Every structure is written in C-alpha cells, then in structure tokens.
Amino acid sequence: PIMNALLRHICVTWEAREGLTTFWVNGERSVRKVGKKDTTVRGGGSVILGQEQDSVGGRFDSEQSFVGEITDVHVWDRVLTAGAIRAVSQGCYSAGGNIIDWATIPFIAGGNVSIKDNNDCEV
C-alpha cells in the first residue's frame, strides 16, 4: 500500500516455530516472509522506538531518527488472528498487549520528543 502522511495501522506478527513474519496495514495482510525458525526472544532488555542504534544500548545518530507520530504500540506473546488484527486496526480502544501495553508501560523519552494523549479517537 501507499505510505504517506495519513494515519496508518501497522501490525507485524512473528511466529517463532515456523519463522513466519507477516506485515499488516490497516487490518489487511501485506507482505509475508520466512526468517529464523525456532528462535526465542528472551526477557529483559528494552524497546527503542523511532531511533536506529549503532550498538546495543546506545550510539544514536539524530540523522537516523524517525520523524512523525507513533501511538498505541502493543506487543503480545502470541500471534493475533487475522480477525483480531482487523478489529484492533478499526478501533481506538482495545485490550492492550500483555507484554507492552501503550496505556500502562513506563517509558523514558529522550531527544526532541513531545508526549501527548491520542485525542483522535472518540468513545
């Protein structure tokens, strides 16, 4: 799909046993690829959004940072069904991820970052 400045719902699923990674845009499946099979993601660590890092835990280059808006990031410990992905893409409020829930996760903002509530949704 065409990616421009309009709001998009992006979802990426990864199934560890088969190594299948699937990209979804606005609730529709886009690209699928098989990568590493039988891999485990260990606990601990941190998630960095909007910035490419040159080494683990640091060495950030401001020229390699995301410019735009990011909201409602969630991570689950399972692959959501196609129906669940469509439902999340169509609604503003849903059950958050059980690993990362945008509404409750503690975070640290660094650099030129503005934190605002997502007021695009109406209940």
Rosetta blueprint (number, residue, H / E / L):
1 P L
2 I L
3 M L
4 N L
5 A L
6 L L
7 L L
8 R L
9 H L
10 I E
11 C E
12 V E
13 T E
14 W E
15 E E
16 A L
17 R L
18 E L
19 G L
20 L E
21 T E
22 T E
23 F E
24 W E
25 V E
26 N L
27 G L
28 E E
29 R E
30 S E
31 V E
32 R E
33 K E
34 V E
35 G L
36 K L
37 K L
38 D L
39 T L
40 T L
41 V L
42 R L
43 G L
44 G L
45 G L
46 S L
47 V L
48 I L
49 L L
50 G L
51 Q E
52 E E
53 Q E
54 D E
55 S E
56 V L
57 G L
58 G E
59 R E
60 F E
61 D E
62 S E
63 E E
64 Q E
65 S E
66 F L
67 V L
68 G L
69 E L
70 I L
71 T L
72 D L
73 V L
74 H E
75 V E
76 W L
77 D L
78 R L
79 V L
80 L L
81 T L
82 A H
83 G H
84 A H
85 I H
86 R H
87 A H
88 V H
89 S H
90 Q H
91 G L
92 C L
93 Y L
94 S L
95 A L
96 G L
97 G L
98 N L
99 I L
100 I E
101 D E
102 W L
103 A L
104 T L
105 I L
106 P L
107 F L
108 I L
109 A L
110 G L
111 G L
112 N L
113 V L
114 S L
115 I L
116 K L
117 D L
118 N L
119 N L
120 D L
121 C L
122 E L
123 V L
